[in-house]
Amino acid sequence: EEKDKQYVSDCQLETDIEVHIPDNYINNVTERMTVYRSLADVNDSDGLVQFEENIIDRFGPIPPAVNRLLQSKRMIWAGKDMGMEKLVFKQKKLIGYFIGDKDSSFFNSPKFEKVIMYVQLNPNKVQMREKNDRLRMVFSNVNSLEKAIGMLEEVMVV
């Protein structure tokens, strides 16, 4: 169905927030790499909940940096769902870069219509700009990953 169509295969995240598995949580490097690979294979919320339960069972309560790592996965999914190839979350600003291919069917899709409608209805929350031939959305005053995820998900609910 058109509303569930994915227009991008991956979304990259750049952030100035610490999102990692600390050495003092999983001190064995090989084991830590295995956990990172397992996380990379998680593709939905149910899988993320299962992943979280598994690492709590194996390593104990999750430290804040790992929680932020899990939240960053949700943020990437939300950006990808909106047709974004890249998210930059730095200095309380979230910038989402849309598909670079201007001829992509995404720009004629119901998803992009929702994005445009959201931008028109929320000029105080978000601006849409073109820079270096690339369309992007800019959200200001985003002070946490949770807020960033909420803002991205809110766009698709319009």
C-alpha positions in Angstrom: 0.0 0.0 0.0 1.2 3.5 -0.9 1.2 4.9 2.7 3.5 2.1 3.9 5.9 2.4 1.0 9.5 3.0 2.0 11.3 5.5 -0.3 14.7 5.3 1.3 16.7 2.2 2.2 18.6 3.8 5.1 18.8 6.9 7.1 22.0 8.1 8.7 22.1 9.9 12.1 24.8 12.4 13.1 24.5 13.7 16.7 26.5 15.3 19.4 24.8 13.2 22.1 26.6 10.1 23.4 24.8 7.1 21.9 27.0 4.0 22.6 27.6 1.0 24.7 30.0 2.0 27.4 33.0 -0.2 28.2 31.9 -0.4 31.8 28.6 -1.9 30.8 29.9 -4.5 28.4 33.7 -4.6 28.9 34.5 -7.4 26.5 35.1 -5.8 23.1 34.0 -8.9 21.1 30.8 -9.2 23.1 30.1 -5.4 22.7 30.6 -5.7 18.9 28.2 -8.7 18.8 25.6 -6.6 20.6 26.1 -3.7 18.2 25.6 -6.1 15.3 22.5 -7.6 16.9 21.1 -4.1 17.3 21.8 -3.3 13.6 19.6 -6.3 12.7 16.6 -5.0 14.7 14.0 -3.6 12.3 10.9 -2.8 14.3 9.7 -1.7 17.8 8.9 -5.2 18.9 12.4 -6.3 18.0 13.8 -3.4 19.9 11.8 -4.3 23.0 13.1 -7.8 22.7 16.7 -6.6 22.2 16.4 -4.4 25.3 15.0 -7.2 27.4 17.8 -9.5 26.3 20.6 -7.1 27.2 19.0 -6.3 30.5 18.9 -10.1 31.2 22.6 -10.5 30.2 24.2 -7.3 31.5 21.8 -5.6 34.0 20.1 -2.3 34.0 20.7 -0.2 30.9 22.8 2.9 31.4 21.7 6.3 29.8 24.1 6.1 26.8 22.6 2.7 25.8 19.1 4.0 26.3 20.0 6.9 24.0 21.4 4.4 21.5 18.1 2.5 21.5 16.2 5.8 21.1 18.4 6.8 18.2 17.3 3.6 16.4 13.6 4.8 16.8 14.6 8.2 15.5 16.2 6.7 12.4 13.1 4.7 11.7 10.9 7.8 12.0 13.2 9.8 9.6 13.3 6.9 7.1 9.5 6.7 7.2 9.4 10.4 6.3 11.7 9.9 3.3 14.8 11.3 4.9 18.3 10.0 4.1 20.0 11.8 6.9 19.2 13.3 10.2 21.5 15.7 12.1 20.7 16.3 15.7 23.1 18.8 17.2 22.9 21.8 19.5 19.2 21.3 20.1 18.5 21.5 16.4 17.2 18.6 14.3 17.7 18.8 10.5 16.2 16.1 8.3 17.6 15.8 4.7 15.1 14.4 2.2 15.9 12.1 -0.6 18.6 13.6 -2.9 16.9 12.4 -6.1 14.6 15.2 -7.1 12.8 12.9 -9.5 11.9 10.4 -6.8 8.2 9.4 -6.6 8.4 10.3 -2.9 7.9 14.0 -3.8 4.5 13.1 -5.3 3.5 10.7 -2.5 0.9 11.0 0.2 3.8 10.9 2.7 5.3 14.1 1.2 1.9 15.7 1.2 1.7 15.1 4.9 5.1 16.7 5.4 4.1 19.8 3.4 0.8 20.0 5.4 2.6 19.7 8.7 5.1 22.5 7.7 2.2 24.8 6.7 0.3 24.1 9.9 3.3 24.4 12.2 5.5 27.4 11.1 6.7 28.0 14.6 8.0 24.4 15.0 9.6 23.7 11.7 10.9 25.3 8.5 11.5 23.7 5.2 14.5 24.9 3.3 16.6 24.1 0.3 20.3 24.2 0.6 22.9 22.9 -1.9 20.0 21.6 -4.1 18.8 19.4 -1.1 15.4 19.8 0.6 15.5 19.7 4.3 13.3 20.2 7.4 14.7 22.2 10.4 13.2 21.8 13.9 14.5 24.1 16.6 14.5 23.8 20.4 14.7 20.0 20.4 16.3 19.2 23.7 16.2 15.4 23.8 16.0 12.3 21.6 12.5 11.6 22.9 11.4 15.1 21.8 13.0 14.6 18.4 11.3 11.3 17.8 8.0 12.8 18.9 8.3 15.6 16.5 9.2 13.3 13.6 6.4 11.0 14.3 3.9 13.9 14.7 4.6 14.9 11.1 3.2 11.7 9.8 0.1 11.9 11.9 -1.2 15.1 10.3 
